């Protein structure tokens, strides 16, 4: 997770819930990638440190157990940068220019002069994965191009210097794709999110502001739930009642205002237990910092072993 802003429901449903399940089956490293945040937010860095702790609190509140999972702040483990530098020497620029998210971020954020860091983002991501010699990476379908590039970089390194890295395989995860409040992809960069730290009142206000079916102008107009972000959230958090709401919307018997009120109640109830745990961790910042320090120690031990192998393979040690 990047820390360009507070974590949101898309992060929870797209990754965090799955990580919690996986920690009982795998040696899991859950990253807080502060360096990646600098690719688009390098001018004002004042919020990155507070956002790191905030993300760690969300990880813990969602159910990650620091006895099972290392919650790793990327910049606290210098081997990430060390490997990134070496991998960047063998990665053709043409490989990076074809990555879809590079063009997407450049265009959607109106970046007139992209930085080297933005172009090289996938190499740092590859280093984040390969420095742990990871075999499996849980990703959504939209991240598969990044992971394929990671495999290409691993293959090239192994071809040049000998078998060093396993080729990490994707564990494609099924999850509810939640749109942003404005109907676009939910993104911290777009400011269209419901955050995990939002209060009940903040959630109600944001749900009230959500875009709805553009063809449903009046309450009694027939709706098209498949085009409505409100229904997408309803289906994700309360599928049983969503099934009943769908024909009501389609028949024009369920208005958007009433549906939003219903959705706000559902979200507040569903997220209540996690938000209670979140408040407990937020009240104990010393514990959160201790978790991050101990996780960084574990990660540095693991990644130092990898870098010894890398330097030896390249005949630079």
Secondary structure, DSSP 8 states (H G I E B T S, - for coil): ---SS--BHHHIIIIIHHHHHHTTTS-EEEEE-HHHHTTT--S--TTHHHHHHHHHHHHHHHT--TTTEEEEEGGG-THHHHHHHHHHTTS-HHHHHT-HHHHHHHHHTT-SS--HHHHTHHHHHHHHHHTTT-SEEEE-GGGHHHHHHHHHHHHHHHHHH-S-----EEEE------B-TTSSB--TTTT---BTT--HHHHHHHHHT----TT--STTS---GGG-HHHHHHHHH-HHHHHHHHHHHHTT-S-HHHHHHHHHHHHHHHHHHHHHHHHHHHT-HHHHHHHHHHHHHHHHHHHHHHHHHHHHHTT--
